[in-house]
Amino acid sequence: MKVSADVEHRQGRAKPYRARVRWVEAGTRNRRSISQACAEPEDAQAWVERIQNLVRAGVDPAMAVMPLAEYGDANMDMALRGLEKKTTDPYLAGWRLRVVPWVGHLPVESVTYGAVDRAVSGWIADGHSRSTVKNSLAVLVRVMQQALRDGLIDANPARVSGWQSEFRHAEDELDDPRALALRDWDALDGLAGALVARSHGGYRGWGDVVRFAGCTAARIGEVSGVRIADIDTATWMWDLCRQTTTSPGGLVDKGTKGKRRRKVPIIPQVRPMVLHRIALAGPDPDPMTRLFTGPRGGRITTAILRDATHWDDVVASLGYEFLRRHGLRHTGLTWMADAGVPIHVLRKIAGHGSLATTQLYLHPNLRSLTLAGEALSAHLTAAWSPDGPQAPGTISIDHSVV
């Protein structure tokens, strides 16, 4: 295949040097081209040379700018060669349901170790099992290994380590979420202030997000999805109906986890902050304006909050090494349980599908009493019949069929 290349300077652009490569497809004789905008002429020339080297190695130039989802679909048979069907089925499910939504929009060469780390963390936070995470990562490793063989990348960024320990942390959350909560309001307020102090420019909004999440027991994605119209300042109720999450092409808003729309009370401690954020939108704000954004107006994710505030360093300095962003949700639910919120109400606020999940937030003493009541109920149910209590070994007769 013969290719032609040129570098064009376009005045007045942030990246004024456009590198372009043209060629003719062997089978169809169609003319094709790909281009890349660069800030410096040296970068443009290096890009051209990279494409030319790929062509000399027998690689289709279009692969150099192909999104990961498209590259994977085109090369999946080669990436999974040698595997049995019982293995390829869960791998393909992981590719379709997890890899593509998280990183499929990125060009192959733009898939970094950090991007893979964030994807795996997201899968764990979404509650996927260890085997599901392992299979999803395994198929990504194989696709990126094929890209390595094609010369599109110099190293396989999907070969990440440490996710097993993060998964164990997530399992700990399921076993004892109370242990991962902050003790009181002062601890939450102090954390919020410390995160703001470490952020670039001391952006107050990061602290607002942390306080709001802790006092409403909400996920960071749900806090990011809040609009002004969702807050009723007359009743101080939040109509929690959406979350911001990663999808092909970037961040999108969608329904909450489990599609459970719910009402969440906003306590007096954060009401002035909510009014302040509404006021920031102007005297006549659009009801669909986001209540919480980054310093440049962008949407917030747990990874963005972590990086912008140096979260890991801050929590370690405060003695909260155990605390992740999801710990703010554990904090709110623990406080509500300790405050005596009835368990059926707490379940609605949390949006839990199972009452057993909500029970994990009860104080151990209260939880033991609850379990004692359930044990008594089960005992009486086993010995109860329409004819009254039955002695052991007694047969109950159904009179409707006699």
N, C-alpha and C positions, 0 to 999 in steps of 0.2 A: 504494500500500500504506500502510495506517495502522498505526502502531506505538504502543504504550503503554509507559511506562518508570517505574521507581521505584528508589529507593535505600533499602535496609534496613540498619539497624544491628544487628549480632548480637554481643552481649556476650561477652567472654572469648575472642575469636579473634585470631590474629596479624594477620589482615586482616579487621576486623570489618564493613566496609561492602560490602554486596553490591549491585552495580548489575545491574538486570535489564531486558530489553526483550522485549516480547511482540508477536506479530502473528498474522494468519490468512493461510495460504497461499491465493493466489488460485484455483488450480486445484482443490485437494483440500478446501478449507475447513477444513483441520486447524489446530489451534492450536499455535503454535511459540513457543519462548522460548530466549534465550541469557542467560548471566550472567557476571559477572566480580567476583572478590573484590579489594578494594582496601584499602590501609592508611589512607588519608585520604578524607574525604568529597569533597574537591575532585577527587581522582583518579577517584572513582566517577562524579561528574557529568560529568567530561571524557570518560569512556568512553561514557556514554549519548549525549552530544552527537555523538561521533564516529560511533556507529552510526546515529543519526538523519540525519546528513549523508550517509552512504553510501546510506541508503534514498532520500533525496531525489534522489540521483544515479542511482537505478535499480538499485542493487546489492542482491542478496539478503542480508539481515542474517546468515544462517548462514555466509556466506563470511568474515565478520570473525573467526570463531574456528575456522575450518576448518584442519586440518593440511595442510601443504604437499603431501603425497602425494595427499590427497583433492582438494585444489584443482587440482593439476596434471592429474590424471586427468579431472576434470570440464571443464577448459578447454584440454586439449592440442590439440584440432583448431584452436582459435582461435590458440593460441600458435605453432603450426607452419604457419599458413596461408602459402601462397606458396612453400613448399619442395617440391622434387622428392622422389619416393619414395627415390631412392638416398641422399638426405640424411636423410630422416626415419627410416629404418630404424636407422642407427647412433645417432641422437639418442634414439630410444625405448629402445634397448638401454642407453644410458648412463643414461637416467632410471630404468629398472627395476633395473639391476644396481648402480648406484653412487649416484645422487642420493637415491633413496628410502631405501636402507639407512643413509645417513649423516645426512641432514637431513629426511627425509620426515615424521618424527614431530613436528617443530616447527610451531607455528602460523605462518602466512605472515608475520605481522608480527614474529615472533621470529627469523626468519632474518637473521642479522647478517653483516657483512663478516667478522668473526672466525670465525663458524660455517662460512662458505664457505671461508675460508682453511684451516681445519683439515680440511675434507672433501677439498680438492684435495691437501693434503699427504699425507693418508691414501691417496689413489688413487696418488700417485707412489710412496709407500713400499711399496704393494702390488705394484709392478712393472708397472703398466699403461703402455702406449705413449703417446707424445706425442699421437697422433691420438685415442686413446681418452679421454685426459684432456680434450683440446680439445672433443670431441663432447659429453662429459658436462657440461662447464661451459657449453657453448653452449646446450644444452636448458634448463639451469637459468636462464640469462640470459633466455631467451625466456619461460619461465613467470613469472619474477619481473617481467618487463616487462609482462606481461598484468596482474599484480597491481597494478603501478604505474598502469596505465590504469584499473583498477577503483577506484582510490583507497584500496586497502588499505595501501599503503606510500608513503613520500614519496621514496624513492630506491631504485635497483636495487642490492642488496648483492652480486649475483653478478658484477658488473663489477669483478672483482679483477685486480690486476696483479702481476707479479713471479713468477708460478708457473713461467714459462719458465726463469728462472735457477735455481729450485729443481730443475727437471727436469734441467737441465744438470749440477747437482751430483750428482743421482742417477746420471746417465750416467757421471760421473767415478768414482763408487763401483764401477760395473760394470767399468770399464776398469782401475782400479788401487786396489782396496780397501785395500791395505797402506798407501798414502799417507795414509789417513784414520784410522789407528789410533794410540793412545797408545803411547809408547815402552816403558814399563815399569810395574811395580807402584807405584813411588813416584809416578809421574805420575797413575795412576788413583786412588790413595789421596788424593793432594793435591786432585784434582778433587772427589772425594766430600766431603772436608772443607769445601772452599770453597762447594759447593752447599748444604750443611747450614747453614753460617754465614749465607748470604744468605736462607734460607727463613724464613718466619714462625715464630717460636718456636724456631728452630734444631732442627727435627724430624730426629732421627737416622735415621729410616726412609728418607729420600731418599738418604742416603749408602749405606745398606745395599743399596738397589735398584741403585745405580750400580756398586758393587763386585761384587755378585752377577752382574749382566749382563756386566760386563767379563771376569770369570773363568770364565763358563760359555758365552760367545759366544751368548747368547740375545737374542731381541728383547724389548722392554719389555712387549709384550702377553703374551709367554710367561712373563716374570717375574711379572707381575700375576696370571696364572692359576695359579701354584704353590699347592698345598695341602700341609699338613703330611704327609698320607699319601703324597705323591709323593716325599718325601725318605727314603731308607734310610740312617740314621745308622750302621748296622753296616758297610755297604760303601761308604758315602758316594757313592751314585749317585742321580741325579735322574731319575725317570721322567717325561720331558717329554711330556705328552699333551694339553695344552690351551693356549689363549690367550684373553685378554680383548680384545674388539674391539667396535666400534660397530655397531649394528643399529637397525632401526626401534624406537623406544621407549626407546633408551638403550644401555647397555653390556651385553653378554652374553658368556658363555664358550662357546667352540666348539673344534673340533679345530684342530690346528696347521696352518700353511700347507702345502699339499700333502698334508694328512692323514697326515703322517709322524710316527709315534710313535717316540721315540728315547731312548736312555740317555745322560746327560751326567755326567761325573765332577765332583765338588765338591772342589776342592783345599784343602789345610790352611789357606791364608791366609784363607779365608772360613768355615771350619767353626765357629769360636767365635761368629761373628755369627749363623749359622744356628741354633745351639743357643740363643742369646739370644732370637731371635725365636720359637722354639718355646716357650721358657719364658714369654714374654709372654702366651701363650694360656692359661696356668694349669697347675695340677698334673696335671689329667686332661683335656687338650684334645680337642676334637672333631677327628678326623682330617681332616675336610673344611674346617677353618679355613684361611683364606688366610694364607700366610706373610708376604706383603708387602701393606700397605695404606697409605692416606694417614693423616694425623694424626687424622682423625675416623672412621677405619675404612672409608673408601670405596675403591673400586677405582681402580687407577692406569692411566693411559694416557700415551703419549709427550707429548701436549699438556699434560696435568696436571703431569707432571714438569717440563716446560719452564717453565710459568708459575709454579709454586710455588717454584722454585729460582732464578728469573731466569737460566735457563741461558745465553741468548745473551750477556748481560753478563758472566757468570762466565767462560765459555770464552774470550771476547775478552780479558779481563783477564789470563788465564793464557797467552795466546799460542796458543790452540787454536781460532782462528776457523773452521777447517775442520770442527770436530767437531760432529756432530749426535748425537741419541740413538742412532741406528742405528750410529754409530761405535763404540759399546761392543761390539757384535757383531763388527765388523771387528777390534777390538782383541783379543778373545779368540781368534778364528780365526788371526790373524797370530801371536800368541804361541805357540799350539799348533803351527803349521807350523814356526816357528823352533826349537821345542823338539824337533823330529824326529818328531812324531806321523805315522805312515804316512798317506799320502794317502787310502787307502780307509777308514781309521778316522776321519780328519778329516771325510770326507764324511758318514759316519754321524752324527757328533756335530753337524755343521752342519745335517743334514737336507736337503742339496742334492739336487736331482733329477738334475743333470748333473755329471759329474766335471770338466768344463771349468770350471765355476764354482769348484769347490774349488781347482783348480790356480792360480787367481789369487792365492791367499794364500801360495803357496810363495815362498821367497826367490828373487830373480831368478837367482842362480847355480844353485840347485837346480832351478828351473823349466827353465832352459836345458838342464841335463843330462837332465831328464825328457823334454823335447821331442826331444833328440838320440836318446834311446833309442827314442822312438816313430817317429822318422824312419827309423832303421835297421830297425825292425820292419816298417814299411811297405815299405821297399825290398826286404827279403828276401821278404816275402809276395808282392810283385808278380812276383818271379823264381822262386817256388817252385811245384813241381807234384809229384804222386804219383810221377813218374818221375825225380825229382831235379832239380837246377838246370838251367835251359834256356838255351841260348845265344840271343842276340838273333835274332829271326826264326824260331826253331824252333817247330814246331807240335806240341803235346802231343796224343797219341792216347788216346781213352777206350777201353781194351781191353775194357770190360764190354759194349760194343755191337758188337765186331768179330766 
